[in-house]
């Protein structure tokens, strides 16, 4: 190495946040397309962990179950309170 190569950095946490956001967006869209109130359904799921709050349409139920509820809550609060 000559020292001129650019430093490549990435953040696993940032990648995971993007993955969770993408998943939540897909779930939101599936709920909306099926005529549900997506916010109410997602909140119901988070509070109860009852998967029936999430439609099976477009594989949304399976997608959201790959996200730990605690992780989801942490990311939502962080996003809401972020000044960025």
PDB file of N, CA, C and O in Angstrom:
ATOM      1  N   UNK A   1       0.830  -1.188   0.000  1.00  0.00           N
ATOM      2  CA  UNK A   1       0.000   0.000   0.000  1.00  0.00           C
ATOM      3  C   UNK A   1       0.868   1.243   0.000  1.00  0.00           C
ATOM      4  O   UNK A   1       1.870   1.313   0.711  1.00  0.00           O
ATOM      5  N   UNK A   2       0.484   2.206  -0.790  1.00  0.00           N
ATOM      6  CA  UNK A   2       1.262   3.436  -0.893  1.00  0.00           C
ATOM      7  C   UNK A   2       0.732   4.543  -0.002  1.00  0.00           C
ATOM      8  O   UNK A   2       1.360   5.593   0.135  1.00  0.00           O
ATOM      9  N   UNK A   3      -0.415   4.310   0.599  1.00  0.00           N
ATOM     10  CA  UNK A   3      -0.997   5.339   1.443  1.00  0.00           C
ATOM     11  C   UNK A   3      -1.901   6.285   0.670  1.00  0.00           C
ATOM     12  O   UNK A   3      -2.511   7.175   1.262  1.00  0.00           O
ATOM     13  N   UNK A   4      -1.996   6.105  -0.651  1.00  0.00           N
ATOM     14  CA  UNK A   4      -2.837   6.963  -1.468  1.00  0.00           C
ATOM     15  C   UNK A   4      -4.234   6.391  -1.696  1.00  0.00           C
ATOM     16  O   UNK A   4      -5.109   7.066  -2.238  1.00  0.00           O
ATOM     17  N   UNK A   5      -4.434   5.139  -1.276  1.00  0.00           N
ATOM     18  CA  UNK A   5      -5.734   4.521  -1.473  1.00  0.00           C
ATOM     19  C   UNK A   5      -6.760   5.165  -0.546  1.00  0.00           C
ATOM     20  O   UNK A   5      -6.463   5.452   0.613  1.00  0.00           O
ATOM     21  N   UNK A   6      -7.965   5.391  -1.061  1.00  0.00           N
ATOM     22  CA  UNK A   6      -8.996   5.974  -0.198  1.00  0.00           C
ATOM     23  C   UNK A   6      -9.408   4.976   0.884  1.00  0.00           C
ATOM     24  O   UNK A   6      -9.414   3.764   0.667  1.00  0.00           O
ATOM     25  N   UNK A   7      -9.739   5.497   2.008  1.00  0.00           N
ATOM     26  CA  UNK A   7     -10.214   4.659   3.107  1.00  0.00           C
ATOM     27  C   UNK A   7     -11.681   4.354   2.871  1.00  0.00           C
ATOM     28  O   UNK A   7     -12.500   5.249   2.659  1.00  0.00           O
ATOM     29  N   UNK A   8     -11.985   3.086   2.912  1.00  0.00           N
ATOM     30  CA  UNK A   8     -13.373   2.670   2.743  1.00  0.00           C
ATOM     31  C   UNK A   8     -13.914   2.345   4.122  1.00  0.00           C
ATOM     32  O   UNK A   8     -13.364   1.511   4.842  1.00  0.00           O
ATOM     33  N   UNK A   9     -14.984   3.008   4.474  1.00  0.00           N
ATOM     34  CA  UNK A   9     -15.594   2.717   5.761  1.00  0.00           C
ATOM     35  C   UNK A   9     -17.083   2.500   5.560  1.00  0.00           C
ATOM     36  O   UNK A   9     -17.703   3.069   4.661  1.00  0.00           O
ATOM     37  N   UNK A  10     -17.628   1.674   6.410  1.00  0.00           N
ATOM     38  CA  UNK A  10     -19.060   1.440   6.377  1.00  0.00           C
ATOM     39  C   UNK A  10     -19.501   1.154   7.795  1.00  0.00           C
ATOM     40  O   UNK A  10     -18.695   0.816   8.663  1.00  0.00           O
ATOM     41  N   UNK A  11     -20.754   1.292   8.006  1.00  0.00           N
ATOM     42  CA  UNK A  11     -21.291   1.076   9.336  1.00  0.00           C
ATOM     43  C   UNK A  11     -22.341  -0.015   9.278  1.00  0.00           C
ATOM     44  O   UNK A  11     -23.330   0.098   8.553  1.00  0.00           O
ATOM     45  N   UNK A  12     -22.123  -1.057  10.034  1.00  0.00           N
ATOM     46  CA  UNK A  12     -23.102  -2.132  10.101  1.00  0.00           C
ATOM     47  C   UNK A  12     -24.406  -1.596  10.684  1.00  0.00           C
ATOM     48  O   UNK A  12     -25.491  -1.990  10.257  1.00  0.00           O
ATOM     49  N   UNK A  13     -24.298  -0.699  11.658  1.00  0.00           N
ATOM     50  CA  UNK A  13     -25.493  -0.123  12.273  1.00  0.00           C
ATOM     51  C   UNK A  13     -26.297   0.671  11.249  1.00  0.00           C
ATOM     52  O   UNK A  13     -27.523   0.571  11.213  1.00  0.00           O
ATOM     53  N   UNK A  14     -25.620   1.458  10.419  1.00  0.00           N
ATOM     54  CA  UNK A  14     -26.319   2.237   9.392  1.00  0.00           C
ATOM     55  C   UNK A  14     -26.969   1.317   8.371  1.00  0.00           C
ATOM     56  O   UNK A  14     -28.086   1.578   7.924  1.00  0.00           O
ATOM     57  N   UNK A  15     -26.279   0.239   7.998  1.00  0.00           N
ATOM     58  CA  UNK A  15     -26.854  -0.724   7.066  1.00  0.00           C
ATOM     59  C   UNK A  15     -28.109  -1.364   7.653  1.00  0.00           C
ATOM     60  O   UNK A  15     -29.111  -1.537   6.960  1.00  0.00           O
ATOM     61  N   UNK A  16     -28.043  -1.712   8.935  1.00  0.00           N
ATOM     62  CA  UNK A  16     -29.193  -2.337   9.592  1.00  0.00           C
ATOM     63  C   UNK A  16     -30.349  -1.345   9.683  1.00  0.00           C
ATOM     64  O   UNK A  16     -31.499  -1.726   9.466  1.00  0.00           O
ATOM     65  N   UNK A  17     -30.073  -0.103   9.993  1.00  0.00           N
ATOM     66  CA  UNK A  17     -31.126   0.911  10.062  1.00  0.00           C
ATOM     67  C   UNK A  17     -31.811   1.052   8.708  1.00  0.00           C
ATOM     68  O   UNK A  17     -33.035   1.164   8.637  1.00  0.00           O
ATOM     69  N   UNK A  18     -31.029   1.047   7.641  1.00  0.00           N
ATOM     70  CA  UNK A  18     -31.603   1.151   6.300  1.00  0.00           C
ATOM     71  C   UNK A  18     -32.455  -0.074   5.992  1.00  0.00           C
ATOM     72  O   UNK A  18     -33.528   0.044   5.400  1.00  0.00           O
ATOM     73  N   UNK A  19     -31.984  -1.232   6.387  1.00  0.00           N
ATOM     74  CA  UNK A  19     -32.741  -2.472   6.167  1.00  0.00           C
ATOM     75  C   UNK A  19     -34.075  -2.437   6.911  1.00  0.00           C
ATOM     76  O   UNK A  19     -35.109  -2.813   6.358  1.00  0.00           O
ATOM     77  N   UNK A  20     -34.047  -1.988   8.160  1.00  0.00           N
ATOM     78  CA  UNK A  20     -35.273  -1.895   8.954  1.00  0.00           C
ATOM     79  C   UNK A  20     -36.222  -0.877   8.329  1.00  0.00           C
ATOM     80  O   UNK A  20     -37.422  -1.131   8.228  1.00  0.00           O
ATOM     81  N   UNK A  21     -35.697   0.265   7.912  1.00  0.00           N
ATOM     82  CA  UNK A  21     -36.538   1.291   7.290  1.00  0.00           C
ATOM     83  C   UNK A  21     -37.171   0.762   6.005  1.00  0.00           C
ATOM     84  O   UNK A  21     -38.360   0.976   5.765  1.00  0.00           O
ATOM     85  N   UNK A  22     -36.390   0.078   5.186  1.00  0.00           N
ATOM     86  CA  UNK A  22     -36.926  -0.490   3.950  1.00  0.00           C
ATOM     87  C   UNK A  22     -38.026  -1.500   4.248  1.00  0.00           C
ATOM     88  O   UNK A  22     -39.064  -1.509   3.587  1.00  0.00           O
ATOM     89  N   UNK A  23     -37.799  -2.341   5.234  1.00  0.00           N
ATOM     90  CA  UNK A  23     -38.795  -3.341   5.610  1.00  0.00           C
ATOM     91  C   UNK A  23     -40.063  -2.679   6.120  1.00  0.00           C
ATOM     92  O   UNK A  23     -41.165  -3.049   5.715  1.00  0.00           O
ATOM     93  N   UNK A  24     -39.915  -1.712   6.996  1.00  0.00           N
ATOM     94  CA  UNK A  24     -41.073  -1.024   7.554  1.00  0.00           C
ATOM     95  C   UNK A  24     -41.853  -0.293   6.465  1.00  0.00           C
ATOM     96  O   UNK A  24     -43.082  -0.239   6.514  1.00  0.00           O
ATOM     97  N   UNK A  25     -41.161   0.262   5.499  1.00  0.00           N
ATOM     98  CA  UNK A  25     -41.813   0.935   4.373  1.00  0.00           C
ATOM     99  C   UNK A  25     -42.625  -0.061   3.546  1.00  0.00           C
ATOM    100  O   UNK A  25     -43.744   0.242   3.132  1.00  0.00           O
ATOM    101  N   UNK A  26     -42.072  -1.237   3.307  1.00  0.00           N
ATOM    102  CA  UNK A  26     -42.797  -2.277   2.559  1.00  0.00           C
ATOM    103  C   UNK A  26     -44.042  -2.735   3.317  1.00  0.00           C
ATOM    104  O   UNK A  26     -45.105  -2.922   2.724  1.00  0.00           O
ATOM    105  N   UNK A  27     -43.904  -2.912   4.620  1.00  0.00           N
ATOM    106  CA  UNK A  27     -45.037  -3.321   5.447  1.00  0.00           C
ATOM    107  C   UNK A  27     -46.107  -2.235   5.434  1.00  0.00           C
ATOM    108  O   UNK A  27     -47.293  -2.529   5.289  1.00  0.00           O
ATOM    109  N   UNK A  28     -45.692  -0.996   5.585  1.00  0.00           N
ATOM    110  CA  UNK A  28     -46.612   0.148   5.555  1.00  0.00           C
ATOM    111  C   UNK A  28     -47.389   0.161   4.240  1.00  0.00           C
ATOM    112  O   UNK A  28     -48.611   0.317   4.238  1.00  0.00           O
ATOM    113  N   UNK A  29     -46.686  -0.001   3.134  1.00  0.00           N
ATOM    114  CA  UNK A  29     -47.332   0.025   1.813  1.00  0.00           C
ATOM    115  C   UNK A  29     -48.308  -1.133   1.640  1.00  0.00           C
ATOM    116  O   UNK A  29     -49.393  -0.952   1.086  1.00  0.00           O
ATOM    117  N   UNK A  30     -47.935  -2.307   2.103  1.00  0.00           N
ATOM    118  CA  UNK A  30     -48.823  -3.468   1.999  1.00  0.00           C
ATOM    119  C   UNK A  30     -50.106  -3.223   2.790  1.00  0.00           C
ATOM    120  O   UNK A  30     -51.199  -3.527   2.313  1.00  0.00           O
ATOM    121  N   UNK A  31     -49.974  -2.677   3.988  1.00  0.00           N
ATOM    122  CA  UNK A  31     -51.154  -2.374   4.808  1.00  0.00           C
ATOM    123  C   UNK A  31     -52.024  -1.315   4.136  1.00  0.00           C
ATOM    124  O   UNK A  31     -53.248  -1.440   4.095  1.00  0.00           O
ATOM    125  N   UNK A  32     -51.392  -0.289   3.620  1.00  0.00           N
ATOM    126  CA  UNK A  32     -52.136   0.786   2.939  1.00  0.00           C
ATOM    127  C   UNK A  32     -52.885   0.236   1.729  1.00  0.00           C
ATOM    128  O   UNK A  32     -54.057   0.549   1.522  1.00  0.00           O
ATOM    129  N   UNK A  33     -52.207  -0.581   0.937  1.00  0.00           N
ATOM    130  CA  UNK A  33     -52.818  -1.138  -0.271  1.00  0.00           C
ATOM    131  C   UNK A  33     -54.011  -2.041   0.048  1.00  0.00           C
ATOM    132  O   UNK A  33     -54.940  -2.156  -0.752  1.00  0.00           O
ATOM    133  N   UNK A  34     -53.980  -2.670   1.198  1.00  0.00           N
ATOM    134  CA  UNK A  34     -55.093  -3.533   1.598  1.00  0.00           C
ATOM    135  C   UNK A  34     -56.202  -2.753   2.297  1.00  0.00           C
ATOM    136  O   UNK A  34     -57.211  -3.338   2.691  1.00  0.00           O
ATOM    137  N   UNK A  35     -56.031  -1.445   2.455  1.00  0.00           N
ATOM    138  CA  UNK A  35     -57.084  -0.605   3.012  1.00  0.00           C
ATOM    139  C   UNK A  35     -57.047  -0.420   4.517  1.00  0.00           C
ATOM    140  O   UNK A  35     -57.988   0.117   5.100  1.00  0.00           O
ATOM    141  N   UNK A  36     -55.970  -0.858   5.151  1.00  0.00           N
ATOM    142  CA  UNK A  36     -55.832  -0.685   6.595  1.00  0.00           C
ATOM    143  C   UNK A  36     -55.210   0.669   6.907  1.00  0.00           C
ATOM    144  O   UNK A  36     -54.618   1.305   6.035  1.00  0.00           O
ATOM    145  N   UNK A  37     -55.348   1.104   8.154  1.00  0.00           N
ATOM    146  CA  UNK A  37     -54.618   2.271   8.635  1.00  0.00           C
ATOM    147  C   UNK A  37     -53.244   1.759   9.073  1.00  0.00           C
ATOM    148  O   UNK A  37     -53.125   1.157  10.140  1.00  0.00           O
ATOM    149  N   UNK A  38     -52.200   1.990   8.259  1.00  0.00           N
ATOM    150  CA  UNK A  38     -50.897   1.390   8.539  1.00  0.00           C
ATOM    151  C   UNK A  38     -50.301   1.762   9.894  1.00  0.00           C
ATOM    152  O   UNK A  38     -49.694   0.922  10.559  1.00  0.00           O
ATOM    153  N   UNK A  39     -50.473   3.011  10.301  1.00  0.00           N
ATOM    154  CA  UNK A  39     -49.901   3.444  11.579  1.00  0.00           C
ATOM    155  C   UNK A  39     -50.550   2.676  12.729  1.00  0.00           C
ATOM    156  O   UNK A  39     -49.855   2.149  13.598  1.00  0.00           O
ATOM    157  N   UNK A  40     -51.874   2.612  12.733  1.00  0.00           N
ATOM    158  CA  UNK A  40     -52.571   1.896  13.801  1.00  0.00           C
ATOM    159  C   UNK A  40     -52.191   0.419  13.833  1.00  0.00           C
ATOM    160  O   UNK A  40     -52.007  -0.154  14.907  1.00  0.00           O
ATOM    161  N   UNK A  41     -52.076  -0.185  12.679  1.00  0.00           N
ATOM    162  CA  UNK A  41     -51.745  -1.608  12.614  1.00  0.00           C
ATOM    163  C   UNK A  41     -50.326  -1.873  13.096  1.00  0.00           C
ATOM    164  O   UNK A  41     -50.087  -2.831  13.832  1.00  0.00           O
ATOM    165  N   UNK A  42     -49.386  -1.032  12.688  1.00  0.00           N
ATOM    166  CA  UNK A  42     -47.995  -1.221  13.107  1.00  0.00           C
ATOM    167  C   UNK A  42     -47.851  -0.979  14.604  1.00  0.00           C
ATOM    168  O   UNK A  42     -47.134  -1.716  15.281  1.00  0.00           O
ATOM    169  N   UNK A  43     -48.521   0.041  15.128  1.00  0.00           N
ATOM    170  CA  UNK A  43     -48.485   0.300  16.576  1.00  0.00           C
ATOM    171  C   UNK A  43     -49.093  -0.887  17.328  1.00  0.00           C
ATOM    172  O   UNK A  43     -48.545  -1.326  18.339  1.00  0.00           O
ATOM    173  N   UNK A  44     -50.209  -1.400  16.844  1.00  0.00           N
ATOM    174  CA  UNK A  44     -50.826  -2.573  17.473  1.00  0.00           C
ATOM    175  C   UNK A  44     -49.874  -3.748  17.494  1.00  0.00           C
ATOM    176  O   UNK A  44     -49.784  -4.458  18.496  1.00  0.00           O
ATOM    177  N   UNK A  45     -49.164  -3.962  16.402  1.00  0.00           N
ATOM    178  CA  UNK A  45     -48.190  -5.052  16.340  1.00  0.00           C
ATOM    179  C   UNK A  45     -47.052  -4.832  17.338  1.00  0.00           C
ATOM    180  O   UNK A  45     -46.663  -5.752  18.058  1.00  0.00           O
ATOM    181  N   UNK A  46     -46.526  -3.618  17.374  1.00  0.00           N
ATOM    182  CA  UNK A  46     -45.408  -3.330  18.274  1.00  0.00           C
ATOM    183  C   UNK A  46     -45.825  -3.535  19.731  1.00  0.00           C
ATOM    184  O   UNK A  46     -45.076  -4.117  20.515  1.00  0.00           O
ATOM    185  N   UNK A  47     -47.010  -3.062  20.091  1.00  0.00           N
ATOM    186  CA  UNK A  47     -47.455  -3.160  21.480  1.00  0.00           C
ATOM    187  C   UNK A  47     -47.777  -4.587  21.896  1.00  0.00           C
ATOM    188  O   UNK A  47     -47.518  -4.971  23.037  1.00  0.00           O
ATOM    189  N   UNK A  48     -48.335  -5.375  20.991  1.00  0.00           N
ATOM    190  CA  UNK A  48     -48.808  -6.706  21.359  1.00  0.00           C
ATOM    191  C   UNK A  48     -47.934  -7.853  20.856  1.00  0.00           C
ATOM    192  O   UNK A  48     -47.978  -8.959  21.394  1.00  0.00           O
ATOM    193  N   UNK A  49     -47.151  -7.582  19.831  1.00  0.00           N
ATOM    194  CA  UNK A  49     -46.379  -8.591  19.100  1.00  0.00           C
ATOM    195  C   UNK A  49     -47.306  -9.643  18.477  1.00  0.00           C
ATOM    196  O   UNK A  49     -46.886 -10.766  18.195  1.00  0.00           O
ATOM    197  N   UNK A  50     -48.549  -9.269  18.272  1.00  0.00           N
ATOM    198  CA  UNK A  50     -49.521 -10.152  17.623  1.00  0.00           C
ATOM    199  C   UNK A  50     -49.379  -9.968  16.115  1.00  0.00           C
ATOM    200  O   UNK A  50     -49.702  -8.898  15.600  1.00  0.00           O
ATOM    201  N   UNK A  51     -48.907 -10.980  15.401  1.00  0.00           N
ATOM    202  CA  UNK A  51     -48.642 -10.832  13.966  1.00  0.00           C
ATOM    203  C   UNK A  51     -49.892 -10.609  13.123  1.00  0.00           C
ATOM    204  O   UNK A  51     -49.794 -10.200  11.966  1.00  0.00           O
ATOM    205  N   UNK A  52     -51.070 -10.876  13.696  1.00  0.00           N
ATOM    206  CA  UNK A  52     -52.287 -10.691  12.897  1.00  0.00           C
ATOM    207  C   UNK A  52     -52.597  -9.214  12.643  1.00  0.00           C
ATOM    208  O   UNK A  52     -53.476  -8.905  11.838  1.00  0.00           O
ATOM    209  N   UNK A  53     -51.904  -8.314  13.302  1.00  0.00           N
ATOM    210  CA  UNK A  53     -52.051  -6.889  12.990  1.00  0.00           C
ATOM    211  C   UNK A  53     -51.471  -6.561  11.611  1.00  0.00           C
ATOM    212  O   UNK A  53     -51.814  -5.540  11.014  1.00  0.00           O
ATOM    213  N   UNK A  54     -50.597  -7.426  11.116  1.00  0.00           N
ATOM    214  CA  UNK A  54     -49.918  -7.180   9.846  1.00  0.00           C
ATOM    215  C   UNK A  54     -50.456  -8.146   8.796  1.00  0.00           C
ATOM    216  O   UNK A  54     -50.521  -9.353   9.026  1.00  0.00           O
ATOM    217  N   UNK A  55     -50.832  -7.613   7.665  1.00  0.00           N
ATOM    218  CA  UNK A  55     -51.358  -8.422   6.572  1.00  0.00           C
ATOM    219  C   UNK A  55     -50.294  -9.370   6.018  1.00  0.00           C
ATOM    220  O   UNK A  55     -49.095  -9.109   6.109  1.00  0.00           O
ATOM    221  N   UNK A  56     -50.759 -10.455   5.453  1.00  0.00           N
ATOM    222  CA  UNK A  56     -49.836 -11.367   4.767  1.00  0.00           C
ATOM    223  C   UNK A  56     -49.583 -10.916   3.331  1.00  0.00           C
ATOM    224  O   UNK A  56     -48.712 -11.453   2.647  1.00  0.00           O
ATOM    225  N   UNK A  57     -50.353  -9.921   2.880  1.00  0.00           N
ATOM    226  CA  UNK A  57     -50.215  -9.394   1.524  1.00  0.00           C
ATOM    227  C   UNK A  57     -48.774  -8.936   1.289  1.00  0.00           C
ATOM    228  O   UNK A  57     -48.184  -8.270   2.139  1.00  0.00           O
ATOM    229  N   UNK A  58     -48.219  -9.290   0.146  1.00  0.00           N
ATOM    230  CA  UNK A  58     -46.838  -8.949  -0.232  1.00  0.00           C
ATOM    231  C   UNK A  58     -45.810  -9.409   0.807  1.00  0.00           C
ATOM    232  O   UNK A  58     -44.737  -8.821   0.940  1.00  0.00           O
ATOM    233  N   UNK A  59     -46.157 -10.464   1.533  1.00  0.00           N
ATOM    234  CA  UNK A  59     -45.235 -11.062   2.503  1.00  0.00           C
ATOM    235  C   UNK A  59     -44.908 -10.125   3.674  1.00  0.00           C
ATOM    236  O   UNK A  59     -43.882 -10.291   4.334  1.00  0.00           O
ATOM    237  N   UNK A  60     -45.779  -9.144   3.929  1.00  0.00           N
ATOM    238  CA  UNK A  60     -45.501  -8.135   4.955  1.00  0.00           C
ATOM    239  C   UNK A  60     -45.342  -8.742   6.341  1.00  0.00           C
ATOM    240  O   UNK A  60     -44.449  -8.340   7.087  1.00  0.00           O
ATOM    241  N   UNK A  61     -46.182  -9.693   6.699  1.00  0.00           N
ATOM    242  CA  UNK A  61     -46.105 -10.288   8.040  1.00  0.00           C
ATOM    243  C   UNK A  61     -44.764 -10.986   8.249  1.00  0.00           C
ATOM    244  O   UNK A  61     -44.139 -10.848   9.300  1.00  0.00           O
ATOM    245  N   UNK A  62     -44.344 -11.712   7.270  1.00  0.00           N
ATOM    246  CA  UNK A  62     -43.056 -12.405   7.369  1.00  0.00           C
ATOM    247  C   UNK A  62     -41.904 -11.403   7.456  1.00  0.00           C
ATOM    248  O   UNK A  62     -40.958 -11.602   8.218  1.00  0.00           O
ATOM    249  N   UNK A  63     -41.989 -10.335   6.677  1.00  0.00           N
ATOM    250  CA  UNK A  63     -40.936  -9.316   6.691  1.00  0.00           C
ATOM    251  C   UNK A  63     -40.777  -8.673   8.064  1.00  0.00           C
ATOM    252  O   UNK A  63     -39.665  -8.552   8.578  1.00  0.00           O
ATOM    253  N   UNK A  64     -41.893  -8.265   8.649  1.00  0.00           N
ATOM    254  CA  UNK A  64     -41.793  -7.525   9.919  1.00  0.00           C
ATOM    255  C   UNK A  64     -41.341  -8.434  11.050  1.00  0.00           C
ATOM    256  O   UNK A  64     -40.776  -7.956  12.034  1.00  0.00           O
ATOM    257  N   UNK A  65     -41.577  -9.721  10.933  1.00  0.00           N
ATOM    258  CA  UNK A  65     -41.163 -10.633  11.999  1.00  0.00           C
ATOM    259  C   UNK A  65     -39.655 -10.847  12.025  1.00  0.00           C
ATOM    260  O   UNK A  65     -39.133 -11.453  12.962  1.00  0.00           O
ATOM    261  N   UNK A  66     -38.955 -10.362  11.017  1.00  0.00           N
ATOM    262  CA  UNK A  66     -37.495 -10.433  11.007  1.00  0.00           C
ATOM    263  C   UNK A  66     -36.853  -9.267  11.762  1.00  0.00           C
ATOM    264  O   UNK A  66     -35.630  -9.190  11.883  1.00  0.00           O
ATOM    265  N   UNK A  67     -37.693  -8.367  12.265  1.00  0.00           N
ATOM    266  CA  UNK A  67     -37.203  -7.222  13.030  1.00  0.00           C
ATOM    267  C   UNK A  67     -37.588  -7.424  14.493  1.00  0.00           C
ATOM    268  O   UNK A  67     -38.756  -7.644  14.812  1.00  0.00           O
ATOM    269  N   UNK A  68     -36.607  -7.347  15.366  1.00  0.00           N
ATOM    270  CA  UNK A  68     -36.861  -7.429  16.792  1.00  0.00           C
ATOM    271  C   UNK A  68     -37.636  -6.182  17.225  1.00  0.00           C
ATOM    272  O   UNK A  68     -37.282  -5.063  16.852  1.00  0.00           O
ATOM    273  N   UNK A  69     -38.691  -6.382  18.010  1.00  0.00           N
ATOM    274  CA  UNK A  69     -39.515  -5.232  18.426  1.00  0.00           C
ATOM    275  C   UNK A  69     -38.717  -4.191  19.190  1.00  0.00           C
ATOM    276  O   UNK A  69     -38.913  -2.995  18.977  1.00  0.00           O
ATOM    277  N   UNK A  70     -37.824  -4.613  20.070  1.00  0.00           N
ATOM    278  CA  UNK A  70     -37.008  -3.651  20.821  1.00  0.00           C
ATOM    279  C   UNK A  70     -36.141  -2.830  19.877  1.00  0.00           C
ATOM    280  O   UNK A  70     -36.011  -1.616  20.033  1.00  0.00           O
ATOM    281  N   UNK A  71     -35.555  -3.501  18.903  1.00  0.00           N
ATOM    282  CA  UNK A  71     -34.726  -2.805  17.918  1.00  0.00           C
ATOM    283  C   UNK A  71     -35.575  -1.797  17.141  1.00  0.00           C
ATOM    284  O   UNK A  71     -35.151  -0.665  16.907  1.00  0.00           O
ATOM    285  N   UNK A  72     -36.764  -2.217  16.748  1.00  0.00           N
ATOM    286  CA  UNK A  72     -37.659  -1.337  16.002  1.00  0.00           C
ATOM    287  C   UNK A  72     -38.021  -0.107  16.830  1.00  0.00           C
ATOM    288  O   UNK A  72     -37.971   1.015  16.327  1.00  0.00           O
ATOM    289  N   UNK A  73     -38.379  -0.309  18.079  1.00  0.00           N
ATOM    290  CA  UNK A  73     -38.710   0.827  18.942  1.00  0.00           C
ATOM    291  C   UNK A  73     -37.531   1.774  19.117  1.00  0.00           C
ATOM    292  O   UNK A  73     -37.696   2.993  19.070  1.00  0.00           O
ATOM    293  N   UNK A  74     -36.341   1.216  19.319  1.00  0.00           N
ATOM    294  CA  UNK A  74     -35.153   2.056  19.473  1.00  0.00           C
ATOM    295  C   UNK A  74     -34.918   2.903  18.232  1.00  0.00           C
ATOM    296  O   UNK A  74     -34.634   4.097  18.335  1.00  0.00           O
ATOM    297  N   UNK A  75     -35.036   2.289  17.058  1.00  0.00           N
ATOM    298  CA  UNK A  75     -34.801   3.028  15.819  1.00  0.00           C
ATOM    299  C   UNK A  75     -35.874   4.082  15.575  1.00  0.00           C
ATOM    300  O   UNK A  75     -35.576   5.167  15.078  1.00  0.00           O
ATOM    301  N   UNK A  76     -37.112   3.773  15.919  1.00  0.00           N
ATOM    302  CA  UNK A  76     -38.186   4.750  15.751  1.00  0.00           C
ATOM    303  C   UNK A  76     -37.987   5.973  16.657  1.00  0.00           C
ATOM    304  O   UNK A  76     -38.149   7.113  16.221  1.00  0.00           O
ATOM    305  N   UNK A  77     -37.638   5.721  17.914  1.00  0.00           N
ATOM    306  CA  UNK A  77     -37.392   6.830  18.843  1.00  0.00           C
ATOM    307  C   UNK A  77     -36.190   7.631  18.398  1.00  0.00           C
ATOM    308  O   UNK A  77     -36.218   8.862  18.405  1.00  0.00           O
ATOM    309  N   UNK A  78     -35.134   6.939  18.010  1.00  0.00           N
ATOM    310  CA  UNK A  78     -33.924   7.624  17.542  1.00  0.00           C
ATOM    311  C   UNK A  78     -34.240   8.495  16.324  1.00  0.00           C
ATOM    312  O   UNK A  78     -33.789   9.638  16.239  1.00  0.00           O
ATOM    313  N   UNK A  79     -35.002   7.960  15.401  1.00  0.00           N
ATOM    314  CA  UNK A  79     -35.372   8.704  14.203  1.00  0.00           C
ATOM    315  C   UNK A  79     -36.232   9.922  14.543  1.00  0.00           C
ATOM    316  O   UNK A  79     -36.045  11.001  13.981  1.00  0.00           O
ATOM    317  N   UNK A  80     -37.157   9.741  15.450  1.00  0.00           N
ATOM    318  CA  UNK A  80     -38.061  10.827  15.829  1.00  0.00           C
ATOM    319  C   UNK A  80     -37.320  11.955  16.532  1.00  0.00           C
ATOM    320  O   UNK A  80     -37.624  13.130  16.326  1.00  0.00           O
ATOM    321  N   UNK A  81     -36.355  11.595  17.354  1.00  0.00           N
ATOM    322  CA  UNK A  81     -35.648  12.596  18.151  1.00  0.00           C
ATOM    323  C   UNK A  81     -34.384  13.114  17.494  1.00  0.00           C
ATOM    324  O   UNK A  81     -33.746  14.032  18.009  1.00  0.00           O
ATOM    325  N   UNK A  82     -34.015  12.534  16.361  1.00  0.00           N
ATOM    326  CA  UNK A  82     -32.802  12.931  15.676  1.00  0.00           C
ATOM    327  C   UNK A  82     -32.919  14.366  15.162  1.00  0.00           C
ATOM    328  O   UNK A  82     -33.970  14.782  14.673  1.00  0.00           O
ATOM    329  N   UNK A  83     -31.831  15.103  15.281  1.00  0.00           N
ATOM    330  CA  UNK A  83     -31.810  16.488  14.800  1.00  0.00           C
ATOM    331  C   UNK A  83     -31.246  16.593  13.400  1.00  0.00           C
ATOM    332  O   UNK A  83     -31.075  17.695  12.878  1.00  0.00           O
ATOM    333  N   UNK A  84     -30.957  15.469  12.793  1.00  0.00           N
ATOM    334  CA  UNK A  84     -30.355  15.483  11.456  1.00  0.00           C
ATOM    335  C   UNK A  84     -31.382  15.802  10.413  1.00  0.00           C
ATOM    336  O   UNK A  84     -31.060  15.859   9.227  1.00  0.00           O
TER     337      UNK A  84
END
